[in-house]
Amino acid sequence: MTKRNVRPVTASDYRRLARRRLPHFLFDYIDGGANDERTMAANQADFDRVCLQQRVLRDVSQVDTGSVMVGHKVSMPLALSPLGLAGMMARRGEVQAVKAAGRAGVPFTLSTVGICSMQEVAAAASGPFWFQLYMMHDRELVAWLLQQAWSSGCETLVFTVDLAVTGARHRDLRNGMLGHTFAAKLARAGQVARRPHWLVDVALRGRPHSFGNLRNELHDATDLTSYKAYMQSEFDTSVTWQDIAWLRNLWAGKLIIKGVMSADDARAAADVGADGLIVSNHGGRQLDGSSSTIRKLPEVVAAVGQRVEVYLDGGVRSGIDVVKAVCLGARGAFIGRPWIWAVAARGESGLVDLLEIFRKEIAVAMALMGVNTIAELNPELVEWR
Ligand SMILES: Cc1cc2nc3c(=O)[nH]c(=O)nc-3n(C[C@H](O)[C@H](O)[C@H](O)COP(=O)(O)O)c2cc1C
């Protein structure tokens, strides 16, 4: 896609459009990973190592992409991963995303550090919205967040466990994303000045830019240095599986543990009473050098696939990738960067469009693999190369 007005037909088309809309430091904040970004690259590259089995003449006149994720009926086995600061990429970004997800029939997950509050998101939701939690030292605050989520109508909690500390994001450092110095502010202002649409649509008309769920603790999401400092001081690095047991008792709804990359941790998640887990390395933003998620998926499925629902995120860029993950045992896949590219580029309608692209790709792949239902996808329909 080189010309400006060519219709986007893939996630990477939306990425290119988002790049034109966003100030450089914000685009890189989304696009980047930890350290040398090897794990981030592997997440995507390893999907290319999985080959689908073509099957013919099997009556595929009844292809149905519908499925069920932790008790919710969905139009396809896909959900939106939690992304902090989404409301800085598009005007009230989380609200636009939850509306699009509702229209497309897939779940949306709101980050602890989203711009829009649970209440604002709940008011716009027409389908399931899930809440993602990080563990904070202040357990009263955690309990309060859970109570807010429940009373907002959220029935599924996604608890992220792979952010004991924050990975080194070199692009953010280079771009002065976190800098308080005059030079850093000047650099950011220069990048903003080159994106007048974002300036008017998001920076001016998209206010307030506080962290909606932490508005009493952390006021200004544009002050990213304070945000980082808050994360470092308030996010609890001493969390263990015992704390998850505490959380499990407190939360009456479904619980999904996000950030599991080993069979042992998967068994611990199942033992503590989780309903599901997400094989995730935070999109390659944490431990650089760790495996891709698609490579780890079979090991985790073999360990706990009979006990909990296993999901995957990281590097999913098309409906075909979703089909590969489901064949390898995932109940469904999540997407992170692709949804924010679509919302940053074209708002709610962009994301509705992208989700329909995914759904069609899943349907076409299923038909060409000779299956009519998601339940028929299985490991015999893929091979590694
Ligand atoms: C900009 C950005 C912000 C993120 N913020 C969060 C967050 O607040 N909570 C969380 O659990 N994961 C967060 N993640 C990780 C995503 O939920 C997800 O695991 C990852 O994006 C999946 O990989 P993908 O982007 O290749 O699809 C973030 C990722 C990105 C790119």
The ligand as an SDF file (V2000), in Angstrom:
LIG
                    3D

 31 33  0  0  0  0  0  0  0  0999 V2000
    1.3770   -0.1690   23.3870 C   0  0  0  0  0  0  0  0  0  0  0  0
    1.1720   -1.3940   24.2100 C   0  0  0  0  0  0  0  0  0  0  0  0
    0.6570   -1.2790   25.4930 C   0  0  0  0  0  0  0  0  0  0  0  0
    0.4190   -2.4270   26.2640 C   0  0  0  0  0  0  0  0  0  0  0  0
   -0.1600   -2.2920   27.4950 N   0  0  0  0  0  0  0  0  0  0  0  0
   -0.4960   -3.4120   28.1980 C   0  0  0  0  0  0  0  0  0  0  0  0
   -1.2010   -3.2910   29.4360 C   0  0  0  0  0  0  0  0  0  0  0  0
   -1.5280   -2.2030   29.8940 O   0  0  0  0  0  0  0  0  0  0  0  0
   -1.5140   -4.4460   30.0830 N   0  0  0  0  0  0  0  0  0  0  0  0
   -1.1780   -5.6930   29.5910 C   0  0  0  0  0  0  0  0  0  0  0  0
   -1.4940   -6.7030   30.2180 O   0  0  0  0  0  0  0  0  0  0  0  0
   -0.5160   -5.8140   28.4110 N   0  0  0  0  0  0  0  0  0  0  0  0
   -0.1880   -4.7160   27.7150 C   0  0  0  0  0  0  0  0  0  0  0  0
    0.4520   -4.8380   26.5050 N   0  0  0  0  0  0  0  0  0  0  0  0
    0.6620   -6.1880   25.9340 C   0  0  0  0  0  0  0  0  0  0  0  0
   -0.5680   -6.6060   25.1200 C   0  0  0  0  0  0  0  0  0  0  0  0
   -1.6820   -6.8270   25.9460 O   0  0  0  0  0  0  0  0  0  0  0  0
   -0.3490   -7.8930   24.3200 C   0  0  0  0  0  0  0  0  0  0  0  0
    0.1580   -8.8870   25.1640 O   0  0  0  0  0  0  0  0  0  0  0  0
    0.5920   -7.7160   23.1240 C   0  0  0  0  0  0  0  0  0  0  0  0
    0.3840   -6.4640   22.5080 O   0  0  0  0  0  0  0  0  0  0  0  0
    0.3300   -8.8420   22.1260 C   0  0  0  0  0  0  0  0  0  0  0  0
    1.2180   -8.7830   21.0560 O   0  0  0  0  0  0  0  0  0  0  0  0
    0.8660   -8.1050   19.6370 P   0  0  0  0  0  0  0  0  0  0  0  0
    0.9090   -6.6330   19.8730 O   0  0  0  0  0  0  0  0  0  0  0  0
    1.9600   -8.6160   18.7640 O   0  0  0  0  0  0  0  0  0  0  0  0
   -0.5140   -8.5630   19.2230 O   0  0  0  0  0  0  0  0  0  0  0  0
    0.7310   -3.7140   25.7410 C   0  0  0  0  0  0  0  0  0  0  0  0
    1.2750   -3.8080   24.4560 C   0  0  0  0  0  0  0  0  0  0  0  0
    1.4810   -2.6810   23.6850 C   0  0  0  0  0  0  0  0  0  0  0  0
    2.0150   -2.8350   22.2880 C   0  0  0  0  0  0  0  0  0  0  0  0
  1  2  1  0
  2  3  1  0
  2 30  2  0
  3  4  2  0
  4  5  1  0
  4 28  1  0
  5  6  2  0
  6  7  1  0
  6 13  1  0
  7  8  2  0
  7  9  1  0
  9 10  1  0
 10 11  2  0
 10 12  1  0
 12 13  2  0
 13 14  1  0
 14 15  1  0
 14 28  1  0
 15 16  1  0
 16 17  1  0
 16 18  1  0
 18 19  1  0
 18 20  1  0
 20 21  1  0
 20 22  1  0
 22 23  1  0
 23 24  1  0
 24 25  2  0
 24 26  1  0
 24 27  1  0
 28 29  2  0
 29 30  1  0
 30 31  1  0
M  END
$$$$
